[in-house]
Amino acid sequence: MLFLRKQYFAAIRDGSKTTTIRFWRYAMVRPGSVEVVRGLGRLKIEAVEEIALESLTAADARADGFADLGSLHTALTAHYPPEAREGKQLYRVRFVFVG
């Protein structure tokens, strides 16, 4: 199951947000699955990749709906403070909004 905050719904609908970056113990979704996000609709998961925080790029930030890498890092810190990251791996989930 994939949960997304309402603040990102408009960007997902208009296609400017096509990924989400998550700290998870293990991959919570699989490529090819269709996830229903309450209040938004369905997302088809295209890819799920383990990544390192240091390997995130400006392109990752734009795909995640942020203007720059600094904004993405700020959001990740707000959503995942250091204690919430313990024992977890960073994942990039690429998706398509299917309505």
C-alpha positions in Angstrom: 0.0 0.0 0.0 1.2 3.5 -0.8 0.2 6.5 1.2 0.7 10.0 -0.2 0.0 13.4 1.3 -2.7 15.6 -0.2 -0.2 18.3 -0.8 1.2 16.2 -3.6 -2.0 15.2 -5.3 -2.2 18.1 -7.9 1.4 17.5 -9.0 0.7 13.8 -9.4 -2.5 14.5 -11.4 -0.7 16.9 -13.8 2.3 14.6 -14.2 4.9 16.8 -12.6 5.4 14.3 -9.8 6.2 10.8 -11.1 8.3 9.4 -8.3 8.3 9.2 -4.5 11.4 8.7 -2.4 10.8 6.5 0.7 12.7 5.1 3.7 11.3 1.6 4.1 12.6 -1.6 5.8 11.8 -3.4 2.6 10.1 -2.5 -0.7 6.4 -2.0 0.1 5.2 -2.0 -3.5 6.2 -3.9 -6.6 6.7 -2.9 -10.2 3.5 -3.7 -12.3 1.2 -3.3 -9.3 -1.6 -0.8 -9.3 -1.9 1.0 -5.9 -5.1 2.8 -4.9 -4.3 6.1 -3.1 -7.3 7.3 -1.1 -8.5 10.7 -2.3 -6.3 10.5 -5.4 -7.0 7.4 -7.5 -4.8 4.7 -8.9 -1.1 4.7 -9.6 0.6 2.1 -11.7 4.0 1.3 -10.2 6.7 1.2 -12.9 9.9 0.7 -10.9 11.1 0.3 -7.3 14.8 0.9 -6.8 17.1 0.9 -3.8 19.2 4.0 -3.8 21.6 5.9 -1.6 20.7 9.3 -0.2 24.0 10.6 -1.6 23.1 9.5 -5.1 20.0 11.6 -5.4 20.2 14.2 -8.2 18.5 17.3 -9.4 16.6 15.1 -11.9 15.3 13.0 -9.0 14.1 16.1 -7.2 12.3 17.3 -10.3 10.7 13.9 -10.9 9.5 14.0 -7.3 7.9 17.4 -7.9 10.5 19.6 -6.2 12.3 22.6 -7.7 15.8 21.4 -6.6 17.7 18.9 -4.7 17.8 21.0 -1.5 14.0 21.2 -1.4 13.8 17.4 -1.8 16.3 16.9 1.1 14.3 19.3 3.2 11.1 17.4 2.6 12.8 14.0 3.3 14.1 15.4 6.6 10.6 16.7 7.5 9.0 13.4 6.6 11.8 11.1 8.0 13.7 12.5 10.9 17.0 10.6 11.7 15.3 8.3 14.2 12.7 7.3 11.7 15.4 6.3 9.2 17.1 3.7 11.5 17.2 0.3 10.0 15.6 1.4 6.8 16.8 1.6 3.1 16.0 4.4 0.7 13.8 3.5 -2.3 12.8 5.5 -5.4 9.3 4.5 -6.6 8.4 5.5 -10.1 4.7 5.6 -11.0 2.1 6.7 -13.5 -1.2 8.2 -12.5 -4.0 6.2 -14.1 -7.0 7.9 -12.5 
